[in-house]
Amino acid sequence: LKESFDCFPTGAVIGKVNLVNCLRIDELTASLIKEQNPDEYAFGDFTPGRYAWVMEGAVLFHDPVCVPGKQGLWNWDGKGLK
């Protein structure tokens, strides 16, 4: 599995998505995610008390765009670095 992640670019935006909701994880939410999205559940931490982001409109860019890294959520102006 590690080898499949080695091909991803770093220091670049590879796509975009709209964050439409944020859910606090409880036992019921964790069970629903595990049942409805087993692949996502396998790679996430759905411990009660954490949060899950609900996203829509994911777009994968044809070419990665170089941008400086940021921690946390941030709004991207669509411009890259040369």
N, C-alpha and C positions, 0 to 999 in steps of 0.2 A: 504493500500500500504506500509506503514512504516514497518509492520510486515514482509513483503516479503524481505526487505532489512536487517532486523535484523539477518538473517541466514548467510549473507556473512561474510567470515573471514576478519579480519583486520590485518595489518602488514604482509601481505602475497601477493605474486604474484599468481593469479588464472588462468592466461593465458597469451598469447602474441598475437601481431598483428603487421603488417607492415604498417607504415604510408607512403602513396604513394602520397598524395597531400594535399594542404592546400588552401582553397578557402575563399576569403573575401566575407562576406555576404552583399548582396544588396537586394533590394525589389524583383527582379526577382529570385535570388537564394533562398530566403526565401520562395517564392511562390512555386517553384519547389520542395523544400524539403517537404513542407507541403502537397503537392499533391502526391508525390511519396513515402514518408516515414512518414505517419501521426503519427505512434507510436513514432518515433524518434523526430519528431517535438514537440510532446506533452511534452517531457521531456527535451528539449534543449532550449537554449536562442539564437534564430536566429535573433536578433536585427541587422539591417544594421550597418556595421562598425566592427562587430565581425568576427571571423573566424570559419570555419568548417573544421574538419579533415576528409580526405577520407582515409579509412583503408581497407586493404585486408588481407586475409589469417589468420583470427582469429582462435586461437587454445585455447580451454579450457583444462587446466591441470586436470588430474585425482585427484591429491592431491595438495593442496596449498603448496607453497614453502615460508618459512619464510624469509623475507628480511627487512632491515631497510627502513623506508619511505623516500621518496624524493619528493620535489616539482618540478613541471615542467617536461619536457621530460628528459629521461636519458636512457643510454644504459645499459642493464642488461647483466652481464657476464654468466648468467645461474646457478650461484652458490647461495645456500641459507646458512643461518646460522644454526648452530646446537644448 
